Amino acid sequence: MDFLVIQALTGLASASSLFLVASGLSLIFGVTRIVNFAHGSLFMLGAYIAWTLTDALGWADHAGPLGFWGGVLASALMVAALGALIEIVILRRIYHAPPLFPLLATFGLALMIEDLVRLIWGPEDLLGPRAPGLDGAVTILGQKLPSYDLALIALGPLVLGGLWLLLHRTHWGVLVRAATQDRAMVGALGVNQARLFTGVFALGTFLAALGGAVQIPREAVHHALDMQIIVEAFVIVVIGGLGNVAGAFLAAVLVAELNAFGILLFPRIGLVLLFLVMAVVLVLRPHGLLGRPESEPRAAVAPTVDPWRPTGPTGWAVGLALAGGLALLPLVADAYVLSVATEILIFALFAASLHLMMGVGGMVSFGHAAFFGLGAYGAALATLGWGAPMAVGLVTGPLLALAGAAVAGWLCVRLSGVYLAMLTLAFAQIVWSVVFQWQDVTGGDNGLLGMWPDRWASDPAVFFWLTLGLCGGAIALTRHIAFSPMGYALRACRDSVRRAEAIGLDRARAQWVGFVLAGGLAGLAGALFAYLKGSVFPDVLGIPVSVDALVMVLLGGLGSLTGPLVGAVAYKTLAIVVSSWTDHWPLILGALIVGLVIAAPDGLTGLAHRLAAAGRHGRRAGRS
Amino acid sequence: MSLEIRALSAWHGRARILHDLTVSVAAGEAVALLGRNGAGKTTTLSAIMGLIPHVRGTALFNGVPILGLPPHRVARLGLGYVPEDRRVFSDLTVDENLAVGRQPPRPGVPAWTPERLLTLFPNLAALRRRRGGQMSGGEQQMLTIARTLMGNPSLVLLDEPSEGLAPRIVDQMIQALRAMKADGVGLLLSEQNLIVARHLCDRALVIEKGHLVHHGPLADLDSNPAIRDATLAP
């Protein structure tokens, strides 16, 4: 019993730091509608800078409590200044871009910050100083609790109270709450939105960095903190209700206590528990515990200005010529180039399947790796478990992905927008932790090794042709679906749910079918990937793979059917080329992504269209 | 001259909504912008406010070019905007809604305070702590006009303020708008019918499918039933 009380108190102490991060994320989303993927990176930066000030520069040793807390505060302020700079230099330019582009930009920033942190502070874990004056422990019910934890427990409600006063008792706070509801109207009333956004972004990053800085006496600082914290912060914000600070506090306590007790009760499925709770909350309350439905449903995907046209004879000719040209590749390329080309083809299908869900279906997924990974494991289990030939594995993989997508989709189509995206992320994390922890079947972290293609396909050229045929066919199928009655229904639901339902479309069913099909196609890509690599690890289900897919689709351009293919080829080629030059490819890739988002908010295909239009215009002007 | 617009065109995506409109409102004048549903009234007003990205033409407000300025700059020049769907901040109280609209006083224009506004809109006086989302449509309409007045505008663009309101509420609103006009605030009022315009406006502009089809004294519309019936809802 006494032990449980201490466990609950420790949970509350962790909740404070989580609340700081999540409230910042929630405020930023509420006003600017930006899902800030770099928020975890700013948390991490806060921790590193606080470590440098208090430990490496010795403020905590020389100046005692004043030095420690001064260092924590100074770190948060420095990161807040960086946040303001990021908003002014990068994000301000892309507020009018489709809603997901800022997300892509913040993802690029996250890549850059992670790499910079590694450059500056090195890859080792750093142990923070103890907080002077709070380095002892208090005895509660015969159990010891660090005094610092007590201070943190007090910090959470203090910050909540401070934020409440700021938002309800100051003019600035009233403007922030007004902008959370209708930022365009706030502008039409004479409020400078740009300045308001900069302020909110700086405040949000201040809270994130403070959350990171206060953690240094409790946890080692390392460069994987960013992804660890961003997932938890997303979960908290979604459970609490987007844009709702009090909801974020409730959810932070819930999540921290789940972490604290989940480890005791179900040591092996702690993470699963977290995401299960989130799934349950979202199904029962689709807008989170304290969130309210948006007054106006906002389409997650901007409607395309140019209507898509079915592939005409020229299109088919170009497609077939391209496939024919690719089929000649094994005549000139060596085994390495062929394996790279095969991988690009697989990722083109993976991106096309996500585009079917996002671009055609309007359902944004942050967890598409779930289906890719299920496909890989479905194939691996058939090959290694049953000794089945590859042809069977190429069926069982997609089937397992289809089954997973059927379950996930059934839950997901009840939601929309960012909430739906978060639920897909939760599903992917659940599948990941099941695979990670079910060692008897999946091999856990050791993965499943030695699943090579059957002998007839073991030659790289033959496997390339097989992949070309399957992926090419599947990509053609996604195009076909977009112009089938089901595709029209999906696009109608994407552009206006109300109008689609008013003309008698069964929205939930159409979206569910689209979701399942997209999952199955991702599964096919995953199965091929497993045979290409000869092994499967839980990484294939991880967040980085989901993000890769998202980046490929957005990079290519969401508003075009060719976009995901262009995006996949560009992104994969870039990643392979840049990482062969330098170890710092995340930094370069991140900078390229940020630059591209600013230069071409409609993706590579949009950029190409605009350049072509400008070219035509120029020629016409030249003639006249 | 307060507002002078020449050859205003506007596009939504590729669709051209407005075709070379010319609109002028003198200082303190009330002008009606009339037309059927879909004629382009809302687009005209939002284009003036800078809420539509793709526009062409010139617009001078007290001699300052405003086309292409961000909405907050236009508003700070003293051009108020009351949108068609009211867009009251539903989570904010009446007082907080008014606070969002607050701008510094402007020389030559009467300065509004919440207290003065509440004498103009007595209904709101008892509701100052009520949230915007818990008010009736009529109360919201009063609030959205009051909120715009907090910016001390010299000219207010009103987009179909009588839409969906009970006749009794419309009468109250007309009283308030008359008082505003008497204070020297200019009005550009878009409506589908003549009910409100008759009480306030001296001149009328009639648009159809984005083209200006008639302009002149309001009385002309009664003597020219062909235009009136062709362009206005009955």
Chai-1 contact restraints between the chains, C-beta under 6 A:
chainA,res_idxA,chainB,res_idxB,connection_type,confidence,min_distance_angstrom,max_distance_angstrom,comment,restraint_id
A,V174,B,E96,contact,1.0,0.0,6.0,A-B,restraint_1
A,V174,B,A99,contact,1.0,0.0,6.0,A-B,restraint_2
A,A178,B,F89,contact,1.0,0.0,6.0,A-B,restraint_3
A,A178,B,L92,contact,1.0,0.0,6.0,A-B,restraint_4
A,A178,B,V100,contact,1.0,0.0,6.0,A-B,restraint_5
A,Q181,B,F89,contact,1.0,0.0,6.0,A-B,restraint_6
A,D182,B,R87,contact,1.0,0.0,6.0,A-B,restraint_7
A,M185,B,R87,contact,1.0,0.0,6.0,A-B,restraint_8
A,G187,B,P71,contact,1.0,0.0,6.0,A-B,restraint_9
A,G187,B,H72,contact,1.0,0.0,6.0,A-B,restraint_10
A,A188,B,M49,contact,1.0,0.0,6.0,A-B,restraint_11
A,A188,B,P71,contact,1.0,0.0,6.0,A-B,restraint_12
A,A188,B,A75,contact,1.0,0.0,6.0,A-B,restraint_13
A,A188,B,Y81,contact,1.0,0.0,6.0,A-B,restraint_14
A,L189,B,A75,contact,1.0,0.0,6.0,A-B,restraint_15
A,L189,B,V100,contact,1.0,0.0,6.0,A-B,restraint_16
A,L189,B,G101,contact,1.0,0.0,6.0,A-B,restraint_17
A,G190,B,H72,contact,1.0,0.0,6.0,A-B,restraint_18
A,G190,B,A75,contact,1.0,0.0,6.0,A-B,restraint_19
A,G190,B,R76,contact,1.0,0.0,6.0,A-B,restraint_20
A,G190,B,Q103,contact,1.0,0.0,6.0,A-B,restraint_21
A,G190,B,G151,contact,1.0,0.0,6.0,A-B,restraint_22
A,V191,B,H72,contact,1.0,0.0,6.0,A-B,restraint_23
A,N192,B,H72,contact,1.0,0.0,6.0,A-B,restraint_24
A,V305,B,G13,contact,1.0,0.0,6.0,A-B,restraint_25
